[in-house]
Amino acid sequence: MSQCYLQLTLPDRRRVHQLLERKVPIAEIARQLGRHRSTIYRELKRNTFHDAEFPEYSGYYSGIANDISKERRRRLRKLSRHPQLRELVIEQLKALWSPEQIAGRLLADGVSAVRVCTETIYRFIYSKEDYALELYQHLPEGRRKRRPRRSRKPRDGSIPLDCRISQRPDFIADRSQFGHWEGDLLIFRRDLGEANVTSLVERKSRYTVMIKNGSRHSRPLIDKIIDAFSPLPAFARQSFTFDRGTEFRGFKALEDGLGARSWFCDPNSPWQKGAVENTNKRIRRFVPSDTDLSAVSQPQLVALAHHLNSLPRKCLGYRTPAEVFMAHLRDCG
């Protein structure tokens, strides 16, 4: 007989409860209800009652299971029940805001009487009813299905002992002082040329700067950083933390050109410059590794950095990096 995959009803759940009480096997319960056994397994996994304080009371109860299921569907349909909020969420997703940024900004601004959380937005994006909108393609990694992300591997190289990150002051590590940056290099397919992009992120504000380079030669790359940061006051460009790539071997020029100190991560430790690593993932949405950089201009990279700096961030209380960066410039100037 054909199997039915429709949502279980309350009478179905009562029958499941009765059969479980009689120790009937799952396969037989499924056969009697005319459902696939995976439906029953899923029902028990999702709608079983768990009492952390009194574990002996945990179990599958038809009434509670039905309430849990209804509440889950209610959360899933929240955006469908509020068309204006739904359209706002769709608009912001298409503007490349993340679900977390959307939920946080709505809460911070108080523009909607209906509270929507990050998970509700993700459920909306991947729901059967709204999957056809393909909103997942506007997410940071555009995955058709949600799955864990992977971090990229850093490069290695030799550095002076007194420039290692272990010697870096604590006030840089804890972000208590403004003006300390992380830097990295975004590289692309070699058959498309040697062009690359330096990405730099201010640790406290998460403000991003992007610079196009013609090659990976260290001195020209460092000179471009000096040119980009010279207009900033000294307190806004106090230090840079890099990985051990050979392109940053000319770091001493930063001290001469900007008066800025350089620090270097330990080998194979990308988390020690996590701000720029996370930013690189966002940048790759727009300039993936197979991009021909000859078709990408510096003004286009500036526009992309402006976009990233205009997105509200949870770690900033849902202010934007640009807002926080400019506030520090005003307060410290």
C-alpha positions in Angstrom: 0.0 0.0 0.0 1.2 3.6 -0.6 2.6 5.4 2.4 1.2 8.8 3.6 3.6 11.6 4.7 0.9 14.0 6.0 1.3 15.6 9.4 0.0 13.3 12.2 -3.4 14.3 13.7 -4.4 14.2 17.3 -6.2 10.9 16.9 -3.1 9.5 15.2 -1.0 10.6 18.2 -3.4 9.0 20.6 -3.1 5.8 18.7 0.7 6.1 18.7 0.6 6.6 22.5 -1.7 3.6 23.1 0.5 1.3 21.0 3.7 2.5 22.7 2.1 1.7 26.0 1.6 -1.8 24.8 5.2 -2.0 23.6 4.3 -2.4 20.0 7.3 -2.1 17.7 7.7 1.1 15.6 7.4 -0.7 12.3 4.1 -2.2 13.4 2.8 1.2 14.6 3.7 2.7 11.3 1.9 -0.2 9.4 -1.3 0.2 11.5 -1.4 4.0 10.9 -0.5 3.6 7.2 2.6 5.8 7.6 6.3 5.3 6.9 8.3 4.2 10.0 10.5 7.3 9.6 7.4 9.4 10.2 6.9 7.7 13.5 10.6 7.9 14.5 10.5 11.6 13.6 7.4 12.2 15.6 8.9 10.6 18.7 12.2 12.5 18.3 10.5 15.9 17.8 7.5 15.7 20.0 8.4 13.6 23.1 8.1 15.5 26.4 11.4 15.9 28.3 11.3 16.9 32.0 14.8 17.9 33.1 13.8 18.2 36.7 11.7 15.0 36.9 13.1 12.7 34.2 10.7 9.9 35.3 7.9 12.0 33.9 9.5 12.3 30.4 7.8 10.4 27.7 5.4 10.5 24.7 2.0 11.9 25.5 -0.5 12.5 22.7 -1.8 15.8 24.0 1.5 17.3 24.8 2.9 16.0 21.4 0.1 17.8 19.6 0.8 21.0 21.5 4.5 20.9 20.7 3.8 20.3 17.0 1.3 23.2 16.9 3.7 25.5 18.6 6.4 24.6 16.1 4.1 25.2 13.2 3.0 28.5 14.7 6.6 29.7 14.9 7.2 28.6 11.4 4.2 30.5 10.1 4.8 33.7 12.0 6.1 35.5 9.0 3.2 34.2 6.9 0.8 35.6 9.4 2.4 39.1 9.2 2.7 40.0 5.5 4.4 43.4 6.1 7.1 41.8 8.4 7.5 39.0 5.9 8.1 41.5 3.0 10.6 43.4 5.2 12.6 40.3 6.0 12.6 39.3 2.3 13.8 42.8 1.3 16.6 42.7 3.8 17.7 39.2 2.8 17.9 40.4 -0.8 20.0 43.3 0.5 22.3 40.6 1.8 21.6 41.0 5.5 22.0 37.8 7.5 19.1 36.4 9.5 20.9 37.3 12.7 21.4 40.9 11.5 17.7 41.2 10.5 16.4 39.9 13.8 18.8 42.0 15.9 18.1 45.2 14.0 14.3 44.7 14.3 14.7 44.3 18.0 17.0 47.2 18.4 14.9 49.6 16.3 11.5 48.5 17.7 10.0 48.9 14.2 7.8 45.9 14.6 5.5 44.9 17.4 6.0 41.3 16.4 9.3 39.8 17.6 11.1 37.5 15.2 14.2 35.5 16.1 17.1 34.4 13.9 15.9 30.8 13.9 12.5 31.8 12.7 14.0 33.5 9.7 16.1 30.5 8.9 13.1 28.2 9.2 11.2 30.6 6.9 14.0 30.5 4.3 14.2 26.7 4.3 10.5 25.9 4.8 8.7 23.8 2.1 6.2 26.7 1.6 8.8 29.4 0.9 11.8 27.4 -0.4 10.8 28.2 -4.0 11.7 31.9 -3.3 15.3 30.7 -3.2 16.2 33.1 -0.4 19.0 30.8 0.7 21.1 32.2 -2.2 21.2 35.5 -0.3 22.8 33.9 2.8 26.6 34.3 3.4 27.4 31.0 1.8 24.3 30.5 -0.3 23.8 26.8 0.7 20.7 25.0 -0.5 20.8 23.1 2.9 22.1 24.3 6.2 25.3 22.7 7.2 28.5 23.5 9.2 31.1 25.9 7.7 34.7 25.2 7.4 37.6 27.6 8.0 40.4 28.1 5.6 44.0 27.3 6.4 46.6 30.1 6.9 50.0 30.2 5.4 53.3 30.0 7.3 56.6 31.9 7.4 59.3 33.0 9.7 59.0 36.1 11.9 61.0 37.9 14.6 60.4 36.6 18.1 59.3 40.0 19.4 56.6 40.3 16.8 54.8 37.1 17.7 51.2 37.3 18.9 52.2 36.0 22.3 54.0 39.3 22.8 50.9 41.4 21.8 49.5 43.5 24.6 46.2 42.3 26.2 44.4 45.6 25.4 44.6 44.6 21.8 43.4 41.0 22.4 40.4 42.2 24.5 39.5 44.9 22.0 39.5 47.6 24.8 41.5 50.0 22.6 40.6 51.4 19.2 42.9 51.4 16.2 44.2 47.8 16.0 43.7 46.0 12.7 43.9 42.4 11.4 45.0 41.8 7.8 44.9 38.9 5.3 45.3 38.2 1.6 42.5 36.9 -0.6 44.1 35.0 -3.4 42.5 33.8 -6.7 43.1 31.3 -9.4 46.7 31.6 -10.7 45.7 31.0 -14.3 43.7 34.3 -14.1 46.8 36.3 -13.1 48.6 37.4 -9.9 46.1 40.0 -8.8 44.8 39.7 -5.2 43.0 41.6 -2.5 44.3 42.7 0.9 41.5 42.7 3.5 41.9 44.6 6.7 39.5 44.8 9.6 39.6 47.1 12.7 39.2 44.8 15.7 37.0 46.9 17.9 34.6 48.3 15.2 34.9 45.5 12.6 35.3 48.2 10.0 36.6 46.7 6.7 39.1 48.1 4.2 39.9 46.3 0.9 42.8 47.0 -1.4 43.5 45.5 -4.9 47.1 44.4 -5.6 48.8 43.5 -8.9 50.9 40.8 -7.3 51.9 39.1 -4.0 55.2 41.0 -3.8 55.5 42.3 -0.3 56.8 45.8 -0.7 54.2 47.0 -3.2 51.5 45.4 -1.1 52.7 47.1 2.1 53.1 50.5 0.2 49.4 50.3 -0.7 48.4 49.7 2.9 50.5 52.8 3.9 48.8 54.8 1.2 45.3 53.7 2.3 45.9 54.3 6.0 48.0 57.5 5.9 44.9 59.8 5.9 43.8 58.3 9.3 45.0 59.8 12.6 47.7 57.8 14.3 45.3 56.5 17.1 43.2 54.8 14.4 46.1 52.8 12.9 48.2 51.7 15.8 48.9 48.1 14.9 48.3 45.3 12.4 48.0 41.5 13.1 48.9 39.3 10.1 49.4 35.6 9.4 52.8 34.4 8.4 52.4 34.8 4.6 55.5 36.0 2.7 53.5 39.0 1.4 53.7 40.6 4.8 57.5 40.3 5.2 57.8 44.0 4.5 56.0 44.8 7.7 58.9 47.0 8.9 57.9 49.5 6.3 54.6 50.0 8.2 56.5 51.2 11.2 58.4 53.6 9.0 55.4 54.7 7.0 52.7 54.7 9.6 54.4 54.3 12.9 52.3 51.1 13.3 53.4 47.9 15.0 53.0 44.5 13.4 52.1 41.3 15.1 52.0 37.7 13.6 49.8 34.8 14.4 51.1 31.4 15.4 51.3 28.7 12.7 48.0 27.2 11.7 46.1 29.5 14.0 43.5 31.4 11.9 41.3 32.0 15.0 43.9 34.4 16.3 42.7 36.9 13.6 39.1 35.8 13.6 37.7 39.1 12.6 39.3 39.2 9.2 38.8 35.5 8.7 35.1 35.9 9.2 35.0 39.0 7.0 36.8 37.1 4.2 33.9 34.6 4.1 31.5 37.4 3.5 33.8 38.9 0.9 33.9 35.6 -1.0 30.2 35.8 -1.6 30.9 38.6 -4.0 34.4 37.8 -5.2 34.8 34.0 -5.1 38.2 32.4 -5.7 37.5 31.9 -9.4 36.9 35.6 -10.0 39.0 37.3 -12.7 40.2 40.4 -10.8 41.1 42.2 -14.0 37.4 42.8 -14.3 37.1 44.2 -10.7 38.2 47.7 -10.0 39.4 49.3 -6.8 36.3 51.5 -6.7 34.2 48.4 -6.8 36.1 46.9 -3.9 35.5 50.2 -2.0 31.8 49.9 -2.7 31.8 46.3 -1.4 33.6 47.4 1.8 31.0 50.1 2.2 28.3 47.6 2.0 29.9 45.3 4.6 30.5 48.3 6.8 26.8 49.3 6.6 25.4 46.0 7.9 24.4 45.9 11.6 26.4 43.5 13.7 25.3 41.6 16.8 28.7 42.0 18.4 28.2 45.8 18.1 24.8 45.9 19.6 23.4 45.9 16.1 25.1 49.1 15.2 27.1 49.1 11.9 30.9 49.0 11.7 30.8 52.4 10.0 28.7 53.9 12.8 31.1 52.5 15.5 34.2 53.4 13.5 33.1 57.0 13.0 32.1 57.4 16.6 35.6 56.4 17.7 37.1 58.8 15.3 35.0 61.6 16.7 35.5 60.6 20.4 39.2 60.1 20.1 40.0 63.0 17.7 
